[in-house]
Amino acid sequence: MKETIKVFSPAETMSPPFGIQLAGTSYCDGSYHIVRECSDWSVIEYVQSGEGTILHNQRLYTARQGDVYILHAGCRHDYASSAANPWVKIWFNLYGEAVEPMLEGYGLKNTVVVPGCGERIGHLFSKFQSVVFAQGDTGDIFTEGALLFHQILIALHRHLTLSSSVKDQEMLQVKNYIDAHVDGNLSMEELCAHFHASRSALFQQFKEVFATTPYEYYLNQKLESAKNLLIHSRLRIKEVSNTLCFSDQHYFSGWFKKRTGQSPREFQKSCREHSPM
């Protein structure tokens, strides 16, 4: 395990609004595991290579090459490098009353991992390190560091905004594809193959945008189609089942009752009784 570290004493600058407590580069091994029960510092790190995990609010995150992760002051910090593919990462620990409001102002208050930041943001981290390790007055280093930190936050915010916009558009295409195949027998394997995505990635991204999985969305849309056909069409229950590509009427009736609490016939009768004459 090798680290290059610069340490600053808070007493040097009389508690500035933006201060750097530690900064450095870590070349991790399988033993790297940091735990702080309630950190006095905000920590921000850029992964140059390798991967590792962050445990935050009982949720486990993975940070890989090109990702940035943020650990906020006042929270429990628990992060560890992979033993098989250890991290190399640039990082800095910050303190001061300006740090967390700046993170919040750029929409990063609840962010843990910012994926796929790439070389441009990595270059800003390297530039920050160059400033930190330069010889000079600590106050001047903190001033330059604050300006670079601001640039990093701007870049992260823009990256997240662009990523979110692209992801929203991509998931809207997935949603539209499901909508177009509600009356068919769409498998999730077919859906993933059509969009050249793994099941785990597609399900996670779709849920982030629509708060449900593609499979649940597909079933809900099929259910709504079944309800509409039962209420507004002259199709018999068997014909509704066939239209929506169920294997047989018996399976359709059991599926419908499980999701609504009523059989198709009971649902149809109930709607007709309550419809205005």
C-alpha positions as CSV (number, residue, x, y, z in Angstrom):
1,M,0.0,0.0,0.0
2,K,1.5,3.3,-1.1
3,E,0.1,6.9,-0.6
4,T,1.3,10.3,-1.4
5,I,-0.2,12.7,1.2
6,K,-0.1,16.4,2.0
7,V,-1.3,17.3,5.5
8,F,-2.5,20.8,6.6
9,S,-3.2,22.0,10.1
10,P,-6.4,23.9,10.6
11,A,-4.6,26.2,13.0
12,E,-2.5,27.5,10.1
13,T,-5.5,29.4,8.6
14,M,-7.7,30.2,11.6
15,S,-10.7,28.0,10.4
16,P,-11.3,29.3,6.9
17,P,-14.7,28.9,5.1
18,F,-12.9,26.5,2.8
19,G,-10.1,24.4,4.1
20,I,-8.1,21.3,3.1
21,Q,-7.3,18.9,5.8
22,L,-5.6,16.2,3.7
23,A,-5.1,15.5,0.1
24,G,-3.2,12.8,-1.8
25,T,-3.1,9.8,-4.1
26,S,-3.6,6.3,-2.9
27,Y,-2.3,3.1,-4.6
28,C,-4.5,0.7,-2.7
29,D,-4.2,-3.0,-1.9
30,G,-6.6,-5.5,-0.5
31,S,-6.2,-4.2,3.0
32,Y,-7.5,-0.7,2.2
33,H,-10.6,0.0,4.3
34,I,-11.5,3.3,5.9
35,V,-14.2,3.8,8.5
36,R,-15.1,7.1,10.3
37,E,-18.2,6.9,12.5
38,C,-19.1,10.6,12.1
39,S,-16.7,12.5,9.9
40,D,-15.6,16.0,10.5
41,W,-14.6,16.3,6.8
42,S,-16.3,16.1,3.4
43,V,-14.3,13.7,1.2
44,I,-14.3,13.7,-2.6
45,E,-12.3,11.2,-4.6
46,Y,-11.6,10.4,-8.3
47,V,-10.9,6.8,-9.2
48,Q,-8.1,6.6,-11.8
49,S,-8.2,2.8,-12.0
50,G,-9.5,-0.3,-10.2
51,E,-12.7,-0.5,-8.2
52,G,-14.0,-0.6,-4.6
53,T,-17.2,-0.2,-2.5
54,I,-18.8,2.5,-0.4
55,L,-21.4,1.7,2.3
56,H,-23.8,4.6,2.8
57,N,-27.1,4.5,4.7
58,Q,-27.1,0.7,4.5
59,R,-26.7,0.8,0.7
60,L,-23.6,-0.5,-1.0
61,Y,-22.2,1.4,-4.0
62,T,-19.4,0.5,-6.4
63,A,-16.9,3.1,-7.7
64,R,-14.8,2.2,-10.7
65,Q,-12.3,3.8,-13.1
66,G,-13.6,7.3,-14.1
67,D,-16.1,7.5,-11.2
68,V,-16.2,10.2,-8.5
69,Y,-17.5,9.5,-5.1
70,I,-18.5,11.9,-2.4
71,L,-18.7,11.3,1.4
72,H,-20.3,14.1,3.3
73,A,-19.3,15.7,6.6
74,G,-21.4,14.6,9.6
75,C,-22.0,11.1,8.1
76,R,-20.5,7.7,8.6
77,H,-17.7,7.0,6.1
78,D,-17.1,3.4,5.2
79,Y,-15.2,2.6,2.0
80,A,-12.9,-0.2,0.9
81,S,-10.8,-1.1,-2.2
82,S,-11.3,-4.3,-4.1
83,A,-8.5,-6.8,-3.4
84,A,-8.6,-8.3,-6.9
85,N,-8.7,-4.9,-8.7
86,P,-7.5,-2.3,-6.2
87,W,-8.1,1.4,-6.5
88,V,-5.7,4.1,-7.6
89,K,-7.4,7.3,-6.7
90,I,-6.9,11.1,-6.2
91,W,-8.7,12.5,-3.1
92,F,-9.0,15.4,-0.8
93,N,-10.6,15.9,2.6
94,L,-12.3,19.3,3.1
95,Y,-13.7,21.3,6.0
96,G,-15.2,24.7,6.5
97,E,-18.7,26.2,6.5
98,A,-18.7,26.7,2.8
99,V,-18.1,23.1,1.7
100,E,-21.4,21.3,2.3
101,P,-23.5,24.3,1.1
102,M,-21.5,24.3,-2.2
103,L,-22.2,20.6,-2.6
104,E,-25.8,21.1,-1.9
105,G,-26.0,24.1,-4.2
106,Y,-24.8,22.0,-7.1
107,G,-27.3,19.2,-6.4
108,L,-24.8,16.9,-4.8
109,K,-26.0,16.8,-1.3
110,N,-27.4,13.3,-1.6
111,T,-25.0,12.0,-4.2
112,V,-22.6,9.2,-3.4
113,V,-21.2,8.0,-6.7
114,V,-21.1,10.0,-9.9
115,P,-20.3,7.4,-12.6
116,G,-18.4,7.8,-15.8
117,C,-16.9,11.3,-15.2
118,G,-14.0,10.7,-17.6
119,E,-10.7,12.4,-18.2
120,R,-11.9,16.0,-18.2
121,I,-13.0,15.8,-14.6
122,G,-10.0,13.6,-13.7
123,H,-7.8,16.4,-15.1
124,L,-9.4,18.9,-12.6
125,F,-8.6,16.5,-9.7
126,S,-5.0,16.3,-10.9
127,K,-4.8,20.1,-11.2
128,F,-6.1,20.3,-7.6
129,Q,-3.4,18.0,-6.4
130,S,-0.7,20.1,-8.2
131,V,-1.9,23.2,-6.3
132,V,-2.0,21.3,-3.0
133,F,1.5,20.0,-3.3
134,A,3.0,23.3,-4.6
135,Q,5.2,25.2,-2.2
136,G,3.7,28.4,-0.9
137,D,1.4,30.2,1.6
138,T,-1.3,27.9,2.9
139,G,-3.9,30.6,2.6
140,D,-3.1,31.0,-1.1
141,I,-3.2,27.2,-1.6
142,F,-6.7,27.1,0.0
143,T,-7.9,30.0,-2.2
144,E,-6.7,28.3,-5.4
145,G,-8.1,25.0,-4.1
146,A,-11.5,26.6,-3.5
147,L,-11.6,27.9,-7.0
148,L,-10.7,24.5,-8.4
149,F,-13.2,22.8,-6.1
150,H,-15.9,25.1,-7.6
151,Q,-14.8,24.1,-11.1
152,I,-15.1,20.4,-10.1
153,L,-18.6,20.9,-8.8
154,I,-19.7,22.7,-11.9
155,A,-18.2,19.9,-14.1
156,L,-19.9,17.2,-11.9
157,H,-23.3,19.1,-12.0
158,R,-23.1,19.4,-15.8
159,H,-22.1,15.8,-16.2
160,L,-25.0,14.6,-14.0
161,T,-27.5,16.9,-15.9
162,L,-26.3,15.7,-19.3
163,S,-26.3,12.0,-18.1
164,S,-29.8,12.4,-16.7
165,S,-31.1,13.9,-19.8
166,V,-29.6,11.2,-22.0
167,K,-30.8,8.5,-19.6
168,D,-34.3,9.9,-19.5
169,Q,-34.5,9.9,-23.3
170,E,-33.1,6.3,-23.6
171,M,-35.5,5.0,-21.0
172,L,-38.4,6.8,-22.7
173,Q,-37.5,4.8,-25.8
174,V,-37.7,1.6,-23.7
175,K,-41.1,2.7,-22.3
176,N,-42.4,3.4,-25.8
177,Y,-41.2,0.0,-27.0
178,I,-43.0,-1.7,-24.1
179,D,-46.2,0.3,-24.9
180,A,-46.0,-0.8,-28.5
181,H,-45.8,-4.5,-27.5
182,V,-48.4,-4.7,-24.7
183,D,-50.7,-6.8,-26.8
184,G,-47.9,-9.3,-27.5
185,N,-45.8,-11.7,-25.5
186,L,-42.8,-9.5,-24.8
187,S,-40.0,-11.2,-22.8
188,M,-37.5,-9.2,-20.9
189,E,-34.7,-11.0,-22.7
190,E,-36.1,-9.7,-26.0
191,L,-36.4,-6.2,-24.5
192,C,-32.7,-6.2,-23.3
193,A,-31.5,-7.6,-26.6
194,H,-33.4,-4.9,-28.6
195,F,-31.6,-2.2,-26.6
196,H,-28.3,-4.0,-26.4
197,A,-28.3,-3.7,-22.6
198,S,-27.8,-6.1,-19.7
199,R,-30.9,-6.9,-17.6
200,S,-29.4,-5.4,-14.5
201,A,-28.4,-2.2,-16.1
202,L,-31.7,-1.7,-18.0
203,F,-33.8,-2.5,-14.9
204,Q,-31.8,-0.2,-12.7
205,Q,-31.9,2.8,-15.1
206,F,-35.6,2.3,-15.9
207,K,-36.4,2.2,-12.2
208,E,-34.4,5.4,-11.6
209,V,-36.5,7.2,-14.2
210,F,-40.0,5.6,-13.8
211,A,-39.8,4.2,-10.2
212,T,-40.7,0.7,-11.4
213,T,-39.0,-2.0,-13.3
214,P,-39.6,-2.6,-17.0
215,Y,-41.3,-6.0,-16.2
216,E,-43.7,-4.4,-13.7
217,Y,-44.5,-1.6,-16.1
218,Y,-45.2,-4.1,-18.8
219,L,-47.5,-6.1,-16.6
220,N,-49.3,-3.0,-15.4
221,Q,-49.8,-1.8,-18.9
222,K,-51.1,-5.2,-20.0
223,L,-53.5,-5.1,-17.0
224,E,-54.8,-1.6,-18.0
225,S,-55.3,-2.9,-21.6
226,A,-57.3,-5.9,-20.3
227,K,-59.5,-3.6,-18.2
228,N,-60.2,-1.3,-21.2
229,L,-61.1,-4.2,-23.4
230,L,-63.4,-5.7,-20.7
231,I,-65.2,-2.4,-20.2
232,H,-65.3,-0.8,-23.6
233,S,-65.2,-3.7,-26.2
234,R,-67.6,-6.4,-27.2
235,L,-64.9,-9.0,-26.9
236,R,-65.6,-12.1,-24.7
237,I,-63.2,-12.9,-21.9
238,K,-61.6,-15.6,-24.0
239,E,-61.1,-13.1,-26.9
240,V,-59.5,-10.6,-24.5
241,S,-57.2,-13.3,-23.3
242,N,-56.2,-14.1,-26.9
243,T,-55.8,-10.5,-27.9
244,L,-53.3,-9.9,-25.1
245,C,-51.4,-13.2,-25.9
246,F,-52.2,-15.1,-22.7
247,S,-51.7,-18.9,-23.1
248,D,-55.4,-19.6,-22.3
249,Q,-58.5,-18.1,-20.6
250,H,-58.0,-19.9,-17.3
251,Y,-54.4,-18.5,-16.9
252,F,-55.6,-15.0,-17.9
253,S,-58.5,-15.1,-15.3
254,G,-56.2,-16.2,-12.5
255,W,-53.6,-13.6,-13.4
256,F,-56.2,-10.9,-13.6
257,K,-57.8,-11.8,-10.2
258,K,-54.4,-12.0,-8.5
259,R,-53.7,-8.4,-9.6
260,T,-57.1,-6.9,-9.0
261,G,-58.9,-9.1,-6.5
262,Q,-61.6,-9.8,-9.0
263,S,-62.1,-12.2,-11.9
264,P,-62.5,-10.6,-15.3
265,R,-66.2,-11.4,-15.2
266,E,-66.6,-9.9,-11.7
267,F,-64.7,-6.8,-12.8
268,Q,-66.8,-6.5,-15.9
269,K,-70.1,-6.9,-14.0
270,S,-69.0,-4.4,-11.3
271,C,-68.1,-1.7,-13.9
272,R,-71.4,-2.2,-15.8
273,E,-73.4,-1.9,-12.5
274,H,-71.6,1.4,-11.7
275,S,-71.7,2.9,-15.2
276,P,-74.3,5.6,-15.8
277,M,-77.3,4.6,-17.9
